[in-house]
Amino acid sequence: MSIFSFFRSAPRPSAVQAKERLQIVMAHERAGRTGPDYLPMLQQELLAVIAKYIDIDQNKVEVKLDRGGDCSTLELNIELPAREQLKSAMAAVKQAKPEPKAASGEGEDGKLAANGPLTNGGVKKRH
Amino acid sequence: MSKIIVMTSGKGGVGKTTSSAAFATGLALRGFKTVVIDFDVGLRNLDLVMGCERRVVFDFINVINGEAKLSQALIKDKRIDNLYILPTSQTRDKDALTREGVERVLNDLSKEFDYILCDSPAGIERGALMSLYFADHAIIVTNPEVSSVRDSDRILGVLNSRSRRAEQGLEPVSQQLLLTRYDPERVEKGEMLKVDDVLEILAIPLLGVIPESQAVLRASNVGMPVILDEASNAGQAYTDAVGRFLGEEIEHRFVNPQKKGLFSRLLRRSA
């Protein structure tokens, strides 16, 4: 205790900081505990849907869930084959699965196919 | 039918073994036939804290493997009737704990004992999982400190999802908090989480608050459960906690700083 400490405003007690930090970190961990179990399933089913239309590399798919304060982001990163590969790939898919009902010509026009990877097919969700 | 209690925490060094020894002794002192089992395979210490380390011949793992009979491995406490210790192996590893083996030993013990107290190792791996799997009741040992509180929350999650009761959809494992190494003076200075803070965060009922006490080290030095040191705060706090566990209403002591007279203020160091 020095005489100067008399003039300083009292710092926030460390126990208060401990409590606040715990409450924040544990709110996230508890949410995570009940949450992300569906992610592997979600990934598989999304892949199944996309694979119906496009021949994608299973290893070039990334599913990520970020938890923020009041807003979480589900991020899907799917790398599509390059345009010229896509055409032949589409033909292959068409052969393998003749006449997929909802899949009219749209996919073939390359509407989905950007040059190179398509990124940030983001879905935002509020709690 | 006997009750199975697990003393667990997630984090190491918070007082699980000290509390297991004290609690088992307290239950036996109340006349219940009690056995306390060390689940910390490879790092056994309950025998030292209970003061029976020189009497270990066979252990829990020997019984699981059929190398010894249960009656050969159980050590009867020399001070208290009704109190038995089942030590674990110091040489094997946690893989020796099979679910079927543990279940068989617990079933055999439950024919004889009122309470089976499982002293969990730290962590959330095999040893800890096996110690809590069959539990009816969990005592969560926590220090008023961030890492201990977080780990306790984690172990509560494990109890609610991976215990037998959770897996079979039975009534959940009942859970109570034992807050150890509590220092009311540091709490008053704002340097330590309050009981109420920890209760608010973990949201489980409070079984007891054990004050930081020099008696705990003294007791383990001589191999005596601290509850037998009746003059100490810690010993009295454990006695109260056992009473509450048995359903008695006992007010919490040692939660506020003791008022000090001038004399003890002068002699503060010797307290």
Interface residues (C-beta under 8 A of the other chain):
Chain A: P13 S14 A15 V16 A18 K19 R21 L22 Q23 V25 M26 E29 R30 R33
Chain B: E145 V146 V149 R150 D153 R154 G157 S161 V187 K189 G190 E191 M192 L193 K194 D197 I201
